[in-house]
Amino acid sequence: MFGIRVLIYLIGIGLVIWILVRLAKSPRVEQKTRAKVDDMVRCARCGTFIPRNEALQEGDRYYCCSRHRNEDR
């Protein structure tokens, strides 16, 4: 009977140590790099939002494709 009690305590201590090690190794939310989100602009023709670096600019208006830019001229 005494041996089972010691075995249960050892298993419990081992479980606590395993959980603490797993928590120490897991990446924290603050350390993760976040993807840089570019500014979004709306197509003047269809209203679709697209990243500013992918949009076609004509004056102060942005377009999602050359077809919409040509149709709006």
N, C-alpha and C positions, 0 to 999 in steps of 0.2 A: 504494500500500500504506500509506504514511504517513497519508494522508487518511482511510482507513477506521478506523485505530486511534484517531485523534482523534475521529472521529464516534462510535465505540463508547464512549469515555470521556465525551463530552458527554451521550450518552443515559443512561449510568449515573449521572452526577451529577444530571441532570434527574430521573431516577426516584427517587433518594434524597431530593432536595428535595421532590418531589411527595408521597412517603410521609410525610415529616416534617410537611408542611403539613396533610395529612389527619389525622394523629394529633393535631396541635395543635387542630384545629377540632372533633374528635369530642367529644361530651358524655361527661364522666366519670361513673362509677357513683356516686361520692360526691355529685355535684352534682344528680343526679336527685331530684325530690321523690317521696317514697313516699306511697302512698295510706294514709290513716289507717284502721286496722281497728278496728271497734267490738268491745266485749266480746260474746262469743257465749254464749247460754244455751240450755238444752235444754227443749223442750216437755215438760211433766209428763205429757201424755197419749200422744203418739206418739214422743217422743224425738228429734224433728228439732231440729237446731241452727239458731238464728236470731239475728240481731243484737239486742242488748238494747233498742235504741231502737225496734225494730219489734215486740217481743214484748208481749203482753198480760199484765199482772201481777195476780195475785189472791193477796194475802198475800205469802208467800215463794215462791210457785210462778209459773212463767212458761208461757205458752201461745202457740202459733203462730197460732191463729185463735179467733174467738169461739165457734165450734161446739165445739172441744175444751174451752174453758173452761166452757161450759154443760154438757157431758157429764160433766165431772169434779166438778160441784157435788153 
